[in-house]
Amino acid sequence: MKIYIATTSPRTSGSWMNVFRTRDDVEVIESSATSVEADIIVMAGVWAFERYGGRPSRDQAQILPNERGDGFPLWVVIPPHLPVTRKVDEITVREDFAAVSPAYFAIVRSLEAIRREFGNEVVVLLALPLLGMDDPHDEATPVSVARAIDEVLSE
């Protein structure tokens, strides 16, 4: 599996490049999502549901075909959200997931679904703006994503 991490922000790409510089199977690039040759794009539901279908999921990533001819890859993967519980008027992350990074959970579950459905011979695009991960000041998210990638690709 080859993974491209794309952003158009030089500051964001710099912080992500620092985390991934020693990996051959992950490349951080300054590019728009439609300029990357990939088989699959991972994007948050807020951007994908209206355009490609699907609905919010708290357990598994959703894999949808892209039949729009919009310049994005032929497959769209929508990560799940951390499982939550509802108590009266309050929604909280389930206790057994309280210490889990949302970025880690989203990426690990997405890559696991991709591997199950397509195997390892695919090119995956993580478009940071479309994942809500394009903050140049956020140092925790790249580390969480790296941990998720390491876990899935080392299996």
C-alpha positions in Angstrom: 0.0 0.0 0.0 1.3 3.4 -1.0 -0.1 6.4 0.9 0.0 10.0 -0.2 -0.7 12.7 2.4 -1.7 15.9 0.6 -2.1 19.5 1.6 -1.7 22.8 -0.2 -0.3 24.4 2.9 3.5 24.5 3.0 3.4 24.9 6.8 1.2 21.9 7.3 3.2 19.8 4.9 6.4 20.7 6.7 5.1 19.4 10.1 3.8 16.2 8.4 7.0 15.6 6.5 9.0 15.7 9.7 6.9 12.8 11.1 7.0 10.7 7.9 10.4 11.4 6.4 11.8 7.9 7.1 9.0 6.0 5.4 9.1 4.8 1.8 5.5 3.8 1.7 4.2 7.3 2.8 4.8 10.5 0.9 3.7 14.0 2.1 3.1 16.2 -0.9 2.0 19.8 -1.5 -0.9 19.3 -3.9 -4.6 19.5 -4.2 -6.5 16.2 -3.9 -7.6 16.2 -7.5 -4.0 16.4 -8.7 -2.9 13.1 -7.1 -3.0 9.8 -8.9 -4.6 7.4 -6.4 -7.1 4.6 -6.3 -8.8 5.6 -3.1 -9.4 8.9 -1.3 -10.2 9.1 2.4 -12.4 12.0 3.3 -14.6 13.1 6.2 -18.3 12.5 6.0 -19.0 16.2 6.1 -17.5 16.4 2.6 -18.5 13.0 1.3 -22.1 12.2 2.4 -23.9 14.7 0.2 -21.7 14.0 -2.8 -21.2 10.2 -2.7 -23.8 8.9 -0.2 -23.3 6.9 3.0 -24.3 8.0 6.5 -22.5 8.6 9.8 -20.9 5.5 11.3 -19.4 5.0 14.7 -17.9 1.5 14.0 -16.6 0.9 10.5 -15.3 3.0 7.6 -17.5 3.2 4.6 -16.3 2.4 1.1 -18.3 4.1 -1.7 -17.8 4.2 -5.5 -17.1 7.6 -7.0 -19.3 7.7 -10.1 -19.3 11.5 -10.4 -16.2 11.9 -12.7 -15.1 14.8 -10.5 -11.4 14.3 -10.6 -11.2 12.4 -7.3 -10.2 8.7 -7.2 -12.7 6.0 -8.2 -13.2 5.0 -4.5 -14.1 7.1 -1.5 -13.5 5.9 2.1 -15.3 7.7 4.9 -13.8 7.2 8.3 -16.0 6.4 11.3 -16.3 8.6 14.3 -15.3 7.5 17.8 -18.1 5.5 19.5 -20.2 7.7 21.8 -22.9 7.3 24.4 -25.9 9.5 25.1 -26.8 10.4 28.7 -29.8 12.7 29.0 -28.7 15.7 26.9 -25.0 15.0 26.8 -23.1 13.0 24.2 -19.7 11.7 25.2 -17.1 9.4 23.8 -17.5 5.9 25.2 -15.3 5.2 28.2 -13.4 2.4 26.4 -12.4 4.9 23.7 -11.8 8.0 25.8 -8.0 7.7 25.5 -8.1 7.1 21.7 -7.1 9.9 19.4 -10.0 10.6 16.9 -7.4 10.9 14.1 -5.8 7.5 15.0 -9.2 5.8 15.1 -10.4 7.3 11.8 -7.2 6.4 9.9 -6.7 2.9 11.4 -10.3 1.9 10.7 -10.1 3.4 7.2 -6.9 1.6 6.3 -8.2 -1.7 7.8 -11.3 -1.4 5.6 -9.2 -0.6 2.5 -6.9 -3.6 3.1 -9.9 -6.0 3.6 -11.6 -4.7 0.4 -8.7 -4.0 -1.9 -5.6 -5.7 -0.5 -2.2 -4.0 -0.3 -1.7 -3.1 -4.0 -3.5 0.2 -3.9 -2.6 3.9 -3.7 -4.4 5.7 -1.0 -4.8 9.5 -0.7 -5.2 11.2 2.7 -6.3 14.7 1.7 -5.7 16.6 4.9 -8.2 19.5 4.2 -10.9 16.9 3.4 -10.1 15.1 6.7 -10.1 18.2 8.9 -6.4 17.6 9.6 -4.9 20.6 7.8 -3.9 22.7 10.9 -0.2 23.6 10.7 -0.1 24.2 14.5 -1.5 20.7 15.3 1.5 18.5 16.2 -0.5 15.6 17.7 -2.5 14.6 14.7 0.4 13.7 12.4 1.8 11.5 15.2 -1.5 9.8 15.7 -1.9 9.2 12.0 1.7 7.8 11.8 0.9 5.4 14.6 -2.3 4.2 12.8 -0.4 3.8 9.5 2.4 1.9 11.3 -0.1 -0.4 13.0 -1.9 -1.3 9.8 1.0 -1.6 7.4 3.0 -3.7 9.8 0.4 -6.4 10.0 
